[in-house]
Amino acid sequence: MLTFDRLLTRIAHVMSWIALVFLAFMMFAITIDVVARALSGRAVPGLFEMSEMSMAMVVFMGLGATLLDDGHIRVTLLTEVPYVFRLPSGRSHAAISW
């Protein structure tokens, strides 16, 4: 059982590295797409679809490492920002719902 646990841990770590590669690809691809749109006015064909696929790969390949860390995925939006940028609670709820 211990060897099976080690195998699954190793697989989860490999998948998290693959997710990191997809995340880096997505970052560079979107940057290239924005620069191409600014310079030529046209997007790079197929880059949007590859970014969509990369997002799915990042999410699902990162789940194993999240489980190993006993963590959870959360999204921070306007409510858990540093104090300098924090909105009063009523305004932040209004901004989120808008």
N, CA, C and O atoms as CSV, one atom per row, in Angstrom:
chain,resi,resn,atom,element,x,y,z
A,1,MET,N,N,0.815,-1.199,0.000
A,1,MET,CA,C,0.000,0.000,0.000
A,1,MET,C,C,0.855,1.258,0.000
A,1,MET,O,O,0.498,2.265,-0.611
A,2,LEU,N,N,1.989,1.188,0.694
A,2,LEU,CA,C,2.873,2.340,0.765
A,2,LEU,C,C,3.468,2.667,-0.609
A,2,LEU,O,O,3.608,3.839,-0.960
A,3,THR,N,N,3.818,1.640,-1.385
A,3,THR,CA,C,4.363,1.889,-2.723
A,3,THR,C,C,3.298,2.473,-3.646
A,3,THR,O,O,3.605,3.304,-4.500
A,4,PHE,N,N,2.056,2.045,-3.481
A,4,PHE,CA,C,0.970,2.607,-4.282
A,4,PHE,C,C,0.762,4.087,-3.942
A,4,PHE,O,O,0.502,4.906,-4.824
A,5,ASP,N,N,0.879,4.415,-2.656
A,5,ASP,CA,C,0.755,5.808,-2.223
A,5,ASP,C,C,1.889,6.654,-2.797
A,5,ASP,O,O,1.662,7.781,-3.235
A,6,ARG,N,N,3.090,6.122,-2.797
A,6,ARG,CA,C,4.235,6.838,-3.381
A,6,ARG,C,C,4.043,7.038,-4.879
A,6,ARG,O,O,4.365,8.095,-5.422
A,7,LEU,N,N,3.513,6.008,-5.542
A,7,LEU,CA,C,3.266,6.115,-6.983
A,7,LEU,C,C,2.253,7.219,-7.273
A,7,LEU,O,O,2.464,8.036,-8.169
A,8,LEU,N,N,1.168,7.245,-6.528
A,8,LEU,CA,C,0.157,8.276,-6.743
A,8,LEU,C,C,0.694,9.676,-6.421
A,8,LEU,O,O,0.351,10.647,-7.096
A,9,THR,N,N,1.532,9.773,-5.395
A,9,THR,CA,C,2.145,11.059,-5.062
A,9,THR,C,C,3.053,11.530,-6.178
A,9,THR,O,O,3.037,12.706,-6.544
A,10,ARG,N,N,3.841,10.627,-6.716
A,10,ARG,CA,C,4.728,10.990,-7.827
A,10,ARG,C,C,3.916,11.407,-9.059
A,10,ARG,O,O,4.262,12.377,-9.734
A,11,ILE,N,N,2.852,10.681,-9.345
A,11,ILE,CA,C,1.993,11.041,-10.487
A,11,ILE,C,C,1.385,12.428,-10.274
A,11,ILE,O,O,1.326,13.227,-11.209
A,12,ALA,N,N,0.935,12.718,-9.060
A,12,ALA,CA,C,0.359,14.034,-8.770
A,12,ALA,C,C,1.384,15.137,-8.952
A,12,ALA,O,O,1.051,16.212,-9.452
A,13,HIS,N,N,2.629,14.891,-8.553
A,13,HIS,CA,C,3.671,15.909,-8.730
A,13,HIS,C,C,4.003,16.119,-10.196
A,13,HIS,O,O,4.217,17.251,-10.628
A,14,VAL,N,N,4.049,15.039,-10.963
A,14,VAL,CA,C,4.313,15.167,-12.403
A,14,VAL,C,C,3.176,15.942,-13.070
A,14,VAL,O,O,3.422,16.811,-13.907
A,15,MET,N,N,1.953,15.632,-12.704
A,15,MET,CA,C,0.803,16.343,-13.279
A,15,MET,C,C,0.816,17.828,-12.905
A,15,MET,O,O,0.423,18.672,-13.709
A,16,SER,N,N,1.264,18.147,-11.696
A,16,SER,CA,C,1.322,19.567,-11.312
A,16,SER,C,C,2.389,20.303,-12.115
A,16,SER,O,O,2.210,21.479,-12.434
A,17,TRP,N,N,3.490,19.640,-12.447
A,17,TRP,CA,C,4.497,20.266,-13.297
A,17,TRP,C,C,3.975,20.452,-14.724
A,17,TRP,O,O,4.263,21.457,-15.375
A,18,ILE,N,N,3.217,19.485,-15.191
A,18,ILE,CA,C,2.606,19.632,-16.515
A,18,ILE,C,C,1.613,20.793,-16.504
A,18,ILE,O,O,1.539,21.553,-17.470
A,19,ALA,N,N,0.856,20.933,-15.425
A,19,ALA,CA,C,-0.071,22.051,-15.298
A,19,ALA,C,C,0.686,23.370,-15.306
A,19,ALA,O,O,0.214,24.353,-15.877
A,20,LEU,N,N,1.848,23.401,-14.681
A,20,LEU,CA,C,2.665,24.612,-14.678
A,20,LEU,C,C,3.126,24.971,-16.083
A,20,LEU,O,O,3.160,26.145,-16.449
A,21,VAL,N,N,3.483,23.958,-16.872
A,21,VAL,CA,C,3.894,24.212,-18.256
A,21,VAL,C,C,2.725,24.783,-19.060
A,21,VAL,O,O,2.902,25.723,-19.833
A,22,PHE,N,N,1.538,24.215,-18.876
A,22,PHE,CA,C,0.365,24.748,-19.576
A,22,PHE,C,C,0.058,26.172,-19.129
A,22,PHE,O,O,-0.349,27.001,-19.943
A,23,LEU,N,N,0.248,26.465,-17.848
A,23,LEU,CA,C,0.010,27.817,-17.348
A,23,LEU,C,C,0.992,28.807,-17.962
A,23,LEU,O,O,0.607,29.913,-18.342
A,24,ALA,N,N,2.257,28.413,-18.059
A,24,ALA,CA,C,3.253,29.283,-18.684
A,24,ALA,C,C,2.940,29.495,-20.166
A,24,ALA,O,O,3.060,30.605,-20.684
A,25,PHE,N,N,2.537,28.415,-20.841
A,25,PHE,CA,C,2.150,28.553,-22.246
A,25,PHE,C,C,0.984,29.522,-22.396
A,25,PHE,O,O,0.982,30.373,-23.285
A,26,MET,N,N,-0.003,29.386,-21.520
A,26,MET,CA,C,-1.179,30.250,-21.599
A,26,MET,C,C,-0.786,31.705,-21.364
A,26,MET,O,O,-1.297,32.598,-22.040
A,27,MET,N,N,0.110,31.952,-20.419
A,27,MET,CA,C,0.548,33.299,-20.132
A,27,MET,C,C,1.246,33.925,-21.347
A,27,MET,O,O,0.935,35.050,-21.740
A,28,PHE,N,N,2.180,33.193,-21.926
A,28,PHE,CA,C,2.892,33.723,-23.088
A,28,PHE,C,C,1.984,33.843,-24.308
A,28,PHE,O,O,2.108,34.800,-25.073
A,29,ALA,N,N,1.080,32.897,-24.501
A,29,ALA,CA,C,0.192,32.933,-25.662
A,29,ALA,C,C,-0.745,34.130,-25.601
A,29,ALA,O,O,-0.963,34.798,-26.612
A,30,ILE,N,N,-1.296,34.404,-24.437
A,30,ILE,CA,C,-2.198,35.549,-24.312
A,30,ILE,C,C,-1.434,36.853,-24.494
A,30,ILE,O,O,-1.950,37.797,-25.093
A,31,THR,N,N,-0.199,36.912,-23.978
A,31,THR,CA,C,0.621,38.104,-24.173
A,31,THR,C,C,0.926,38.322,-25.649
A,31,THR,O,O,0.842,39.448,-26.141
A,32,ILE,N,N,1.275,37.264,-26.350
A,32,ILE,CA,C,1.550,37.370,-27.788
A,32,ILE,C,C,0.297,37.788,-28.541
A,32,ILE,O,O,0.373,38.589,-29.474
A,33,ASP,N,N,-0.850,37.259,-28.150
A,33,ASP,CA,C,-2.106,37.603,-28.807
A,33,ASP,C,C,-2.437,39.083,-28.603
A,33,ASP,O,O,-2.877,39.752,-29.538
A,34,VAL,N,N,-2.234,39.592,-27.405
A,34,VAL,CA,C,-2.517,41.007,-27.130
A,34,VAL,C,C,-1.585,41.907,-27.929
A,34,VAL,O,O,-2.019,42.916,-28.486
A,35,VAL,N,N,-0.307,41.549,-27.987
A,35,VAL,CA,C,0.642,42.350,-28.762
A,35,VAL,C,C,0.302,42.296,-30.243
A,35,VAL,O,O,0.370,43.319,-30.925
A,36,ALA,N,N,-0.063,41.130,-30.756
A,36,ALA,CA,C,-0.430,41.006,-32.172
A,36,ALA,C,C,-1.673,41.817,-32.495
A,36,ALA,O,O,-1.754,42.429,-33.560
A,37,ARG,N,N,-2.651,41.827,-31.581
A,37,ARG,CA,C,-3.850,42.638,-31.824
A,37,ARG,C,C,-3.529,44.121,-31.807
A,37,ARG,O,O,-4.100,44.891,-32.579
A,38,ALA,N,N,-2.615,44.526,-30.927
A,38,ALA,CA,C,-2.258,45.945,-30.849
A,38,ALA,C,C,-1.477,46.391,-32.074
A,38,ALA,O,O,-1.661,47.510,-32.551
A,39,LEU,N,N,-0.609,45.532,-32.587
A,39,LEU,CA,C,0.235,45.924,-33.715
A,39,LEU,C,C,-0.447,45.749,-35.061
A,39,LEU,O,O,-0.337,46.619,-35.925
A,40,SER,N,N,-1.147,44.644,-35.254
A,40,SER,CA,C,-1.718,44.375,-36.580
A,40,SER,C,C,-3.232,44.466,-36.619
A,40,SER,O,O,-3.820,44.513,-37.700
A,41,GLY,N,N,-3.870,44.491,-35.463
A,41,GLY,CA,C,-5.322,44.557,-35.442
A,41,GLY,C,C,-5.994,43.202,-35.618
A,41,GLY,O,O,-7.221,43.122,-35.666
A,42,ARG,N,N,-5.202,42.135,-35.715
A,42,ARG,CA,C,-5.765,40.796,-35.879
A,42,ARG,C,C,-5.195,39.869,-34.823
A,42,ARG,O,O,-4.054,40.025,-34.387
A,43,ALA,N,N,-5.999,38.909,-34.420
A,43,ALA,CA,C,-5.551,37.924,-33.433
A,43,ALA,C,C,-4.797,36.794,-34.117
A,43,ALA,O,O,-4.932,36.588,-35.323
A,44,VAL,N,N,-4.022,36.080,-33.358
A,44,VAL,CA,C,-3.329,34.898,-33.872
A,44,VAL,C,C,-4.361,33.777,-33.993
A,44,VAL,O,O,-5.017,33.451,-33.004
A,45,PRO,N,N,-4.522,33.181,-35.166
A,45,PRO,CA,C,-5.547,32.157,-35.340
A,45,PRO,C,C,-5.311,30.932,-34.445
A,45,PRO,O,O,-4.202,30.402,-34.374
A,46,GLY,N,N,-6.368,30.503,-33.772
A,46,GLY,CA,C,-6.324,29.303,-32.963
A,46,GLY,C,C,-5.776,29.484,-31.561
A,46,GLY,O,O,-5.819,28.551,-30.760
A,47,LEU,N,N,-5.264,30.658,-31.249
A,47,LEU,CA,C,-4.663,30.871,-29.933
A,47,LEU,C,C,-5.709,30.923,-28.832
A,47,LEU,O,O,-5.444,30.498,-27.708
A,48,PHE,N,N,-6.877,31.433,-29.136
A,48,PHE,CA,C,-7.951,31.482,-28.135
A,48,PHE,C,C,-8.374,30.069,-27.741
A,48,PHE,O,O,-8.576,29.789,-26.559
A,49,GLU,N,N,-8.509,29.186,-28.718
A,49,GLU,CA,C,-8.906,27.806,-28.442
A,49,GLU,C,C,-7.830,27.063,-27.652
A,49,GLU,O,O,-8.140,26.271,-26.762
A,50,MET,N,N,-6.568,27.323,-27.982
A,50,MET,CA,C,-5.490,26.682,-27.231
A,50,MET,C,C,-5.440,27.203,-25.797
A,50,MET,O,O,-5.099,26.455,-24.881
A,51,SER,N,N,-5.772,28.466,-25.593
A,51,SER,CA,C,-5.821,29.010,-24.239
A,51,SER,C,C,-6.959,28.379,-23.444
A,51,SER,O,O,-6.806,28.104,-22.253
A,52,GLU,N,N,-8.087,28.149,-24.088
A,52,GLU,CA,C,-9.202,27.472,-23.408
A,52,GLU,C,C,-8.805,26.070,-22.975
A,52,GLU,O,O,-9.095,25.660,-21.851
A,53,MET,N,N,-8.139,25.325,-23.869
A,53,MET,CA,C,-7.709,23.972,-23.537
A,53,MET,C,C,-6.663,23.994,-22.423
A,53,MET,O,O,-6.661,23.129,-21.547
A,54,SER,N,N,-5.785,24.974,-22.463
A,54,SER,CA,C,-4.759,25.085,-21.431
A,54,SER,C,C,-5.372,25.369,-20.074
A,54,SER,O,O,-4.893,24.860,-19.060
A,55,MET,N,N,-6.423,26.172,-20.038
A,55,MET,CA,C,-7.082,26.467,-18.762
A,55,MET,C,C,-7.674,25.197,-18.159
A,55,MET,O,O,-7.566,24.967,-16.954
A,56,ALA,N,N,-8.295,24.380,-18.992
A,56,ALA,CA,C,-8.850,23.121,-18.494
A,56,ALA,C,C,-7.741,22.202,-17.992
A,56,ALA,O,O,-7.903,21.541,-16.966
A,57,MET,N,N,-6.627,22.154,-18.697
A,57,MET,CA,C,-5.509,21.316,-18.276
A,57,MET,C,C,-4.923,21.807,-16.960
A,57,MET,O,O,-4.581,20.997,-16.098
A,58,VAL,N,N,-4.802,23.107,-16.793
A,58,VAL,CA,C,-4.255,23.667,-15.552
A,58,VAL,C,C,-5.143,23.297,-14.370
A,58,VAL,O,O,-4.649,22.888,-13.319
A,59,VAL,N,N,-6.441,23.439,-14.544
A,59,VAL,CA,C,-7.361,23.165,-13.437
A,59,VAL,C,C,-7.338,21.694,-13.060
A,59,VAL,O,O,-7.155,21.361,-11.889
A,60,PHE,N,N,-7.518,20.814,-14.023
A,60,PHE,CA,C,-7.684,19.407,-13.700
A,60,PHE,C,C,-6.364,18.701,-13.391
A,60,PHE,O,O,-6.354,17.739,-12.623
A,61,MET,N,N,-5.273,19.147,-13.957
A,61,MET,CA,C,-3.996,18.521,-13.627
A,61,MET,C,C,-3.446,19.025,-12.300
A,61,MET,O,O,-2.582,18.378,-11.708
A,62,GLY,N,N,-3.926,20.159,-11.827
A,62,GLY,CA,C,-3.497,20.670,-10.538
A,62,GLY,C,C,-4.293,20.127,-9.367
A,62,GLY,O,O,-3.943,20.381,-8.214
A,63,LEU,N,N,-5.354,19.387,-9.639
A,63,LEU,CA,C,-6.197,18.879,-8.551
A,63,LEU,C,C,-5.489,17.851,-7.674
A,63,LEU,O,O,-5.729,17.808,-6.467
A,64,GLY,N,N,-4.634,17.035,-8.246
A,64,GLY,CA,C,-3.919,16.034,-7.459
A,64,GLY,C,C,-2.990,16.666,-6.439
A,64,GLY,O,O,-2.937,16.230,-5.289
A,65,ALA,N,N,-2.259,17.691,-6.852
A,65,ALA,CA,C,-1.363,18.383,-5.928
A,65,ALA,C,C,-2.156,19.122,-4.861
A,65,ALA,O,O,-1.721,19.215,-3.713
A,66,THR,N,N,-3.308,19.645,-5.232
A,66,THR,CA,C,-4.165,20.318,-4.250
A,66,THR,C,C,-4.649,19.331,-3.204
A,66,THR,O,O,-4.708,19.656,-2.019
A,67,LEU,N,N,-4.990,18.138,-3.632
A,67,LEU,CA,C,-5.424,17.107,-2.691
A,67,LEU,C,C,-4.286,16.685,-1.767
A,67,LEU,O,O,-4.506,16.473,-0.574
A,68,LEU,N,N,-3.071,16.562,-2.304
A,68,LEU,CA,C,-1.923,16.191,-1.478
A,68,LEU,C,C,-1.612,17.253,-0.428
A,68,LEU,O,O,-1.202,16.924,0.685
A,69,ASP,N,N,-1.804,18.513,-0.773
A,69,ASP,CA,C,-1.561,19.612,0.168
A,69,ASP,C,C,-2.708,19.794,1.140
A,69,ASP,O,O,-2.650,20.656,2.017
A,70,ASP,N,N,-3.756,18.986,0.991
A,70,ASP,CA,C,-4.966,19.101,1.804
A,70,ASP,C,C,-5.520,20.521,1.718
A,70,ASP,O,O,-5.914,21.121,2.718
A,71,GLY,N,N,-5.537,21.027,0.511
A,71,GLY,CA,C,-5.985,22.392,0.286
A,71,GLY,C,C,-7.259,22.430,-0.512
A,71,GLY,O,O,-7.869,21.400,-0.800
A,72,HIS,N,N,-7.646,23.620,-0.861
A,72,HIS,CA,C,-8.805,23.815,-1.710
A,72,HIS,C,C,-8.543,25.016,-2.600
A,72,HIS,O,O,-7.712,25.869,-2.286
A,73,ILE,N,N,-9.246,25.073,-3.689
A,73,ILE,CA,C,-9.085,26.157,-4.644
A,73,ILE,C,C,-10.112,27.223,-4.311
A,73,ILE,O,O,-11.295,26.928,-4.142
A,74,ARG,N,N,-9.662,28.442,-4.220
A,74,ARG,CA,C,-10.586,29.535,-3.945
A,74,ARG,C,C,-10.230,30.715,-4.831
A,74,ARG,O,O,-9.103,30.846,-5.307
A,75,VAL,N,N,-11.200,31.552,-5.033
A,75,VAL,CA,C,-11.017,32.750,-5.836
A,75,VAL,C,C,-11.168,33.944,-4.918
A,75,VAL,O,O,-12.157,34.067,-4.195
A,76,THR,N,N,-10.181,34.823,-4.952
A,76,THR,CA,C,-10.225,36.026,-4.133
A,76,THR,C,C,-10.635,37.180,-5.037
A,76,THR,O,O,-9.991,37.435,-6.055
A,77,LEU,N,N,-11.691,37.869,-4.674
A,77,LEU,CA,C,-12.201,38.926,-5.520
A,77,LEU,C,C,-12.693,40.081,-4.669
A,77,LEU,O,O,-13.753,39.981,-4.051
A,78,LEU,N,N,-11.963,41.147,-4.625
A,78,LEU,CA,C,-12.330,42.415,-3.989
A,78,LEU,C,C,-12.601,42.355,-2.489
A,78,LEU,O,O,-12.754,43.408,-1.870
A,79,THR,N,N,-12.667,41.205,-1.892
A,79,THR,CA,C,-12.976,41.164,-0.469
A,79,THR,C,C,-11.760,40.822,0.368
A,79,THR,O,O,-11.704,41.186,1.543
A,80,GLU,N,N,-10.779,40.131,-0.207
A,80,GLU,CA,C,-9.595,39.751,0.544
A,80,GLU,C,C,-8.350,40.358,-0.077
A,80,GLU,O,O,-7.383,39.647,-0.347
A,81,VAL,N,N,-8.362,41.647,-0.303
A,81,VAL,CA,C,-7.212,42.351,-0.848
A,81,VAL,C,C,-6.528,43.105,0.282
A,81,VAL,O,O,-7.119,43.278,1.347
A,82,PRO,N,N,-5.295,43.556,0.074
A,82,PRO,CA,C,-4.631,44.310,1.134
A,82,PRO,C,C,-5.459,45.527,1.565
A,82,PRO,O,O,-6.286,46.032,0.807
A,83,TYR,N,N,-5.221,45.976,2.780
A,83,TYR,CA,C,-6.042,47.044,3.376
A,83,TYR,C,C,-6.037,48.311,2.535
A,83,TYR,O,O,-7.032,49.034,2.502
A,84,VAL,N,N,-4.938,48.586,1.862
A,84,VAL,CA,C,-4.840,49.816,1.067
A,84,VAL,C,C,-5.898,49.832,-0.029
A,84,VAL,O,O,-6.452,50.886,-0.341
A,85,PHE,N,N,-6.185,48.664,-0.619
A,85,PHE,CA,C,-7.118,48.583,-1.732
A,85,PHE,C,C,-8.505,48.115,-1.322
A,85,PHE,O,O,-9.369,47.957,-2.185
A,86,ARG,N,N,-8.743,47.889,-0.050
A,86,ARG,CA,C,-10.000,47.315,0.406
A,86,ARG,C,C,-11.129,48.335,0.331
A,86,ARG,O,O,-10.967,49.489,0.728
A,87,LEU,N,N,-12.257,47.902,-0.175
A,87,LEU,CA,C,-13.455,48.735,-0.212
A,87,LEU,C,C,-14.283,48.472,1.043
A,87,LEU,O,O,-14.216,47.380,1.606
A,88,PRO,N,N,-15.043,49.436,1.478
A,88,PRO,CA,C,-15.974,49.137,2.576
A,88,PRO,C,C,-16.906,48.012,2.172
A,88,PRO,O,O,-17.188,47.836,0.987
A,89,SER,N,N,-17.390,47.247,3.141
A,89,SER,CA,C,-18.099,45.999,2.838
A,89,SER,C,C,-19.314,46.210,1.947
A,89,SER,O,O,-19.541,45.411,1.039
A,90,GLY,N,N,-20.094,47.243,2.169
A,90,GLY,CA,C,-21.269,47.472,1.333
A,90,GLY,C,C,-20.899,47.768,-0.102
A,90,GLY,O,O,-21.560,47.298,-1.028
A,91,ARG,N,N,-19.847,48.544,-0.294
A,91,ARG,CA,C,-19.424,48.894,-1.652
A,91,ARG,C,C,-18.814,47.700,-2.375
A,91,ARG,O,O,-18.993,47.548,-3.583
A,92,SER,N,N,-18.094,46.850,-1.644
A,92,SER,CA,C,-17.502,45.698,-2.316
A,92,SER,C,C,-18.584,44.730,-2.789
A,92,SER,O,O,-18.457,44.142,-3.863
A,93,HIS,N,N,-19.637,44.559,-2.007
A,93,HIS,CA,C,-20.734,43.690,-2.444
A,93,HIS,C,C,-21.459,44.304,-3.630
A,93,HIS,O,O,-21.897,43.588,-4.531
A,94,ALA,N,N,-21.587,45.603,-3.635
A,94,ALA,CA,C,-22.218,46.279,-4.777
A,94,ALA,C,C,-21.350,46.139,-6.020
A,94,ALA,O,O,-21.867,45.937,-7.119
A,95,ALA,N,N,-20.024,46.244,-5.854
A,95,ALA,CA,C,-19.117,46.127,-6.994
A,95,ALA,C,C,-19.123,44.712,-7.548
A,95,ALA,O,O,-19.077,44.518,-8.763
A,96,ILE,N,N,-19.180,43.720,-6.659
A,96,ILE,CA,C,-19.196,42.338,-7.126
A,96,ILE,C,C,-20.507,42.028,-7.851
A,96,ILE,O,O,-20.501,41.362,-8.887
A,97,SER,N,N,-21.602,42.496,-7.321
A,97,SER,CA,C,-22.896,42.185,-7.930
A,97,SER,C,C,-23.124,42.975,-9.206
A,97,SER,O,O,-23.947,42.575,-10.030
A,98,TRP,N,N,-22.426,44.079,-9.393
A,98,TRP,CA,C,-22.592,44.860,-10.602
A,98,TRP,C,C,-22.010,44.082,-11.739
A,98,TRP,O,O,-22.033,44.544,-12.879
